[in-house]
């Protein structure tokens, strides 16, 4: 029979992260709890003047094998796992005192991997005794409390204060769930590391884990629940950013900010990407950030309203002053100067994020997509095209200026939902067609947007006049390419590979277009 309240009389503490350890142990001692401990934890408590018994003295067996074996003993695990109602006589027979509280945080495996430790050092930072004690305590939560991180110390002590040194079943169950989540995440980190070491990106069992950073007000829609988790990687972006001001980030804010920042990272020159619903409204690079922002906004000022603005360099005052004129949801940059902070401070609801660095667009990574009953796993689209990769397939070769714009447009197309068509001129997008079921519709929409942007700017002819066009995948028919020619494009970049390539090339030649093939597709769903 399970008692709701269980008195904590004996606790075993063995922690790698000693944050708050001594204060916590003092609170336990004030409740009359006997303290058992190991290694460095024992030393810290002893030096703080606390009465503590070393586990080796409790078990009558020394730590052996360079500390690999210290708590793997029946007097430890029997004291944790023994049910107080049905195993009490057996525990007495074998002189196994009950352990009512296990406080363990694990060897810093994740931090060891992050600092680039050697294979041998990483192996030695795989905790064995710690997870075993945590799992034992969590299994026997009817009678045992388990704590796996310093953030839980205050809650445990508050429960003991409220219950005269006891914990209630509801708290023990919650702590047990948290304990299994911790050991699960720990094993996931180890499995992921092994897969990387063995160059096996898709092992038979794919495991992943995250730590909750934020419970969100709702998901994509108000009737959906949501939370934001960090995976522990150090890739600069929305997960590692510091929020300087503004309202709490929503699910859609986080998703769109990630899309915007990853797009801005594609460029070496000062660049701005404005995103709405995970698609670019406008993207530009330039010699100055303020000019790049103006060009990005010009592409689709209507859709930019309520969008996300991402910048790939330090946000300066003049650019921030222009951004402040727009109703934007989020501004994200690697850094802001003091003048920029001052301008944006006037927009108190604007969320401003600082990442400290830009992600490497060519770095490897893994992406997951949930399906009903499973999930898909793939490597991040880290593909990049250089001039040397291009194959000229038309009679006319692109000019140097066209080549610059073609490469720019193709990088943008990588971040536009398929089917993607991007018109660009002078290092800026002038029309974007995204997410259509047919490529010709994307081409027509992009051309229409270029015309609308021209009207908004008071120009007589479409911004697509004299532009280049990028397609994220091949043109299956010549119609999409001809729509681009009709809009005023002069050069085309596309992957190639259609069974009708020759028909499309002939259409390009007839229209006087220059066209290059990349050999690389950039579908984005």
N, C-alpha and C positions, 0 to 999 in steps of 0.2 A: 504493500500500500504506500502511495506517495504522499508525503507531507508537503503542504504548500510552503510552509516556512521551514528552512533548514539552517541551523546554527553553523556558522563558520568558526571552527576551533583550530584547524590546522591548514596552512596554506603553503604551497610550493611555488617559489618564484624563480624563474630562469629566463632572463630577458637579454636580448642583444641591444635593443633601444632602451636606454636607461632614463629617458625623459620622465621626470616626475616620480621616479622609482622610490627614492628615499622618503618623500612626503607621503606617498601612498602606503609604504610599509609602516610608517609611523602611525598612520590612521588605523591600519589593521592591528598593530600592537596595542593601540589604545582600546580596542575592542577585546583584548585578551587573546588574540590569535597567535598561535605558535608558528614561527617562520622557519621554513626549510628552504635551502637555496643551493646553487651550484656556482662554481668558477668565479667569473668576474662579478656576477650578481651578489654572491656571498661576500666577496671582498668589499664591494660598495656598501652593503648593509652593515657589515662589521665595522668599517671605518667610520660610519655614521653613528656608531654607538648603539646599534640595535642588537637585541638578543636574537641570534639566528643560528640554526644548526645546519652544518654542511650535509648535503645529501649522502655523501660517502660515509659519514658517521651514522646517518639514519639507516642506511642499508647494510653497513658493516662490510662494504666492498668498495675498493678505491676506483677512481676514474682510471680507465685504461685506454690503450691504443690512441694516444695523443688526444684524449678527450672525446673520441668517437663513441665510447661506451661509458655512460655515467648515470643515466636515469633509466636505462633499460633493465629493470630489476623488479622481481615480484613484489617487493616491499613498497615500491613506488606505484606500479600499475595495479597491484592488488588493492592498494589504498585508494586509488582513484576509481577503479572499475567495480569494486565490490558494492553490491546493493546492501543498503543498511537494514532492509527488512528480511531478506532471504539468505544473505551471505555473512551475517554478523558472527555466527558461531564459527564458521570456517576462518574468518579473519582473526578471531581470537585464538583459535587453535594454532594458526601459523604466525601469530604475533605480527599481524599486519595492521598498524594503526590507520584509521581512515584519514584521507586527505580531502578536505571539503572545498578547497579553492585551488585552481591551477592558473597561474599567471605566466604566460609564455608568449614572447614574440620571437620570431624565428631569425636564424642566421640571415644576414642581409644578402641573399642570393641575387635579387634583382639589381641592387646597387653594385654588387661585384661584377655582374655582366656589363652594367652601364659604364663602368670605369675601364672596361677593356682588359680585365684580368686574364691571366693565362688559363689554359684548359685545366691544369692541375689545381690552381688556386680556386677556380670556379667550382670544381668537384668538391673541394674541402668545405665550401660554403653551402653545400646542400645539407640542410638540417634533417636529422633522422629522429633523434629523441624528442625534439620539440613537437613536430607534427604528431608523433605517437601519443604524447601526453595530452595534446589538445584534442585529438580525436577520442581518446579514452574518456576524458572529462566531458566532452560534448555528448557522447553516447550515454553517459550516466548522469545526464543533467537533472534527473529526478532528485538526485542527492548532492550533486557537485556543481559549483559555479566555475565557469572558465572565462578568462579575460585574455584577449589576444592583441590588444593595442592600448597605449596610454590614454587614448581618448575615452576609454571605458572606465577609467579609474574613478572619476568623480561620481558617475552613476552608480557604481557598485557601493562606494562608501555612503552615498546618500541613502541607498536601500538598506544598508546595515544600520545606519543611524536611525532610520525610521522604524526598523524592525528589531531593535535591541540585538544587533550583531548577526541577524539572519538575512537570507535572501528569499524572495518569493518565487514560485514556480514560473510565473510569466516572464520574469527577468531572466531566469536560468534558461528558459527555452529560447528567448531572443538571443542571448549570448551564445548558446549552442549553435544556432543557425549562423551567427556571425563567425563562429569558430570554423565551421565546415566550409563556409565561403572563403575564409582566409587560407585554409590548407588546400582547397581546390585551386585558388588563384596561384598559390605557391607552386603546386605541381604543374599548373599550366605554364608558368614561367620557365620551369625546368624543361618541360617537354618542348616548348618553343625554342629554347636555347639548343637543345640536342638536335632538333630538326634543322636548325641553321648550321650547326657544326657538321652535320652529316649531309648538308646540301640536299635536304629532302623537304621541299616547301609544302608538300601535300602528304603528310604521314597518314597511316591507316585511321588513326583517331586524331582529329584536329581539335585542339582545345585552345580556348582563349579566355581572358578574364579582364575585368576592369574594376576600378574603384569609383564609387559614386561621388561625383563632384557637386552635383546639384539636382534636387528634385524640382522639376519644372511645373509651372502652373497648369499646363496641359500640353498635348502633343501638337501635331499638325492642325488639329481642330479641337475646339473646347471640350468635346465629349471624349477625347482620348487622353489617357494618362501618359506621362513621360518622365524620364530622368536622363541626366547627362553623366556619362562615365568616362574616366581617363584610363588609357591602357598602359600607362607607365613609360611610353616611349618619349624620347626627347626631341621629336620633330617639332620645330617652332610652328605655332599656329593657334587656333582658337582654344585648344586644350591646355596650352602652356601660357596663354596670355594673362596679363594683369588688366583688370578693368579699372580705369581711372575715374569714370563717372557714368551716370545714366542709370536707367531702369534695369531691372534684372533681364538677362538674356532669355529669350523664348526658344522653343524647339526650332522654329523656322529661322530665327536670328542666327542660331548656332550653325544650322545647316548651310544657310546662305553665306555666312561669314567665312566658313571653311572654303566654300567654292570660290569666293572672291579672292581670298588670300592666296590660295593655290594658283589661281590664274595670274595674279600680279607677280608671283614668284617666277614666272616664265621668262621675265625680261631683265636685262642687265642695266639698260638705261632707266632713268626715272619713269615710272609707269603707274597708271591708275586704272583700276577695274571697278566698274559699277555693276552690281549684280541685283537682279530681282527674280525671286522664285528659282534660284539656282542657275539662272541663265544670264549671260552678260547683256546689259543694256548698251554699254559702250566701254571700249578699252582703247587706251592710247599710251604711247611712250614719246618722250621728247627730251630736249636739252634742259628744260626746266620743268619742275613738277606742276607749277601753276598752268603752264601751257598744255601739259599732258591732261590735266583735269578738265580744262576747257574743251579740249578735243573729244575726250571720252564722254562728257556730258552732252555735247552737240549731237552725238550719234542718235540718241533717243531720250531727249529731256523729259518727255511725258512718262515713260516707263521708269525713269530714274527716281521719280517721286516715291519716297518711302523705301528706297533701296539701300544697299550696303556699299560703302566706298572702301576699297582696299588699295593700299599704297605700298610700294616695294622699297622705300627708302625713308629717311627721316622726314616727317611731315613738317613743313615750314609754315610760318605765319601767313604769307600771302595766299598759299593754297588753302589753309584752314579758313581764312576769311571768306574765300569763295564757297567752300563746302558749307559753311555756316548759313549761307543764303538758301541752301537746298534743304527740304525736309528729308532727312536721312534717318535710318534706324540705327546704323552702326558705322563707325569709322574704325578701321584696323590698320596699324602700321607697325614697323619694327621699333620706331621711336618717334617722339614729338619734341620739337624745340619749345622753349618757354612761351614764345609768342603764339605758337599754334595752340598750346594749352589754354592760353588766355582767350583766344577767339572762340574756341569750342566750349569753354566753361559757361558762356552765355546761353548755350543750348542744354539746359540742365537734364532734359530727358534723353539726350543723345548718348548712346552707349559708345564709349571710346576705349578701345583695347590696344595695349602695347605688348608686342611679342618678344622684343629684344633681338630678334634675328629673323631671317627669311628661310623657309624650307628649301632644300635642294630639289628642284623639279626632276632631276635625273636619278635621285636616290631610290634604291629598291624599297619595297614595302608590300604589305598585304592588305587587301580589301575584302570585306564580307558583305554579302547581300542576303537578307533573310527571305526564305520562301516558305510556303505552307509545308510543314513537316521536315524542314531542312534548311540548308543555306549553301550559297555558292561562295567559293573562295578563289581569288585571283591575285596575281601580282599587280601592284599599282601601275598605271599607264605612265611609265617613266621614259617612253620613247621620245626622242628629239631628232629633228631633221636639220642637217647642215647643208650648205650650198653644194658640197661635194656629193651629197646623196641624191641630188636632183637629176632627173633625166629629161632633157628637152625632147619633146616628141612632135613638135610642129615645125613648119618651115621657118617660122620666125622665132628666134630666141628672145627671152625677156631681156629688157635693159637692166642695167645695174640697179636703178631705182625701183623698177618693177620687182626685181629679185628680193630686194629688202622688204618690200611690202608683201610679197607672196609668203615669205618665211614668217613674217609677223602675223599675217592672216591665218596661216596654218596652225600656229601656236594657239591662237585664240580659238579656232575651230575645235581643237582638242578638248576645250572646256565648255562647249555648247552642246546641249542635248540633241541627239540625232533625230531626224536627219538635219545636219548642220550646214549652213551656207553663210559665209562671212565675206562681205565686201570691205576692202580697206584701201586707204590712200594716205600717203605721207605719214605712215606710222600710227594711224588711227583707224578704228572701225568706222564705217559710214553707213552700214546696213547689216543687220543680223537676222537670219531666219532660222528658227530653232524648233525642234520637236515635231516636225510635220511627218505625216505618213508617207508622203512622196517628196522626193528631192526637188522636183520642179516647183512644188508649192513653197518649199523653203526658199528657193531662189526668187520666186515672185514676191514673197513676203519681205525678204531682205531688200529687194529693189524698191518696193513700195515704202518701206521704212526710210530708205535713203532719200526718197522723194519728199516724204513728210518732214524729215529733218531739215531738208533744204528750205522748205516753206517756212518752218519755224525760225530759220536763220535769216529769212528774207532774201534768199538766193533764187535766181531765175531758173537754174537747171539743177537736176538731181545731184546729190553728193556722190552717187555711183558713177557719174561721168568721169572717165579717166582713172577709175579705180581698178584694183585687181580683185579676184574672187577665189576663195578657198572652199573646198568641199571636204568634209571629214571622211567620205568614202567615194568610191568611183561613181561616175555618172552612168547609170545603166542604159540611158538613152541620150540622144543629143539635145532633147528639149530643155533640160535644165541648164545646159551650157549656153544654148541659144537665148534663153531668158536672160542670162547674165550679159551676153553680148548686146541684146536689145536695151538693157539697162545702162550700157555705156562702159562695161568692163573691158579692159584691154589685154589682160593676162589671167591665166587660170593655174591653180595648183590643186592637184588631186592625187589620190593614191594610185589610180590605174588598176587594171586587173579585170575589167569587164570583158565579157565575150564580144561586146560591141565597141571595144576601144578604138578600132580602126575607123568605125563610123563616126565616133565622137571626135577623133583627131581630124578627120576630113572636114567635119563641120566647123571645127576651130580654124582650120586653114582657110576655109571659104569665108569665114567671118573676119579674117585677119588677126585672130588672137594668137598670142604666144601661150604655150601650155607646157607645164612640167609635171612629171610623175614623181611621187615620193616613195612608192613601194610600201608605205606604212599607213594603215587605217587608224582612225581615232574615234570609233563609236563610243558614245557616252549615253547610258540609259538611266 
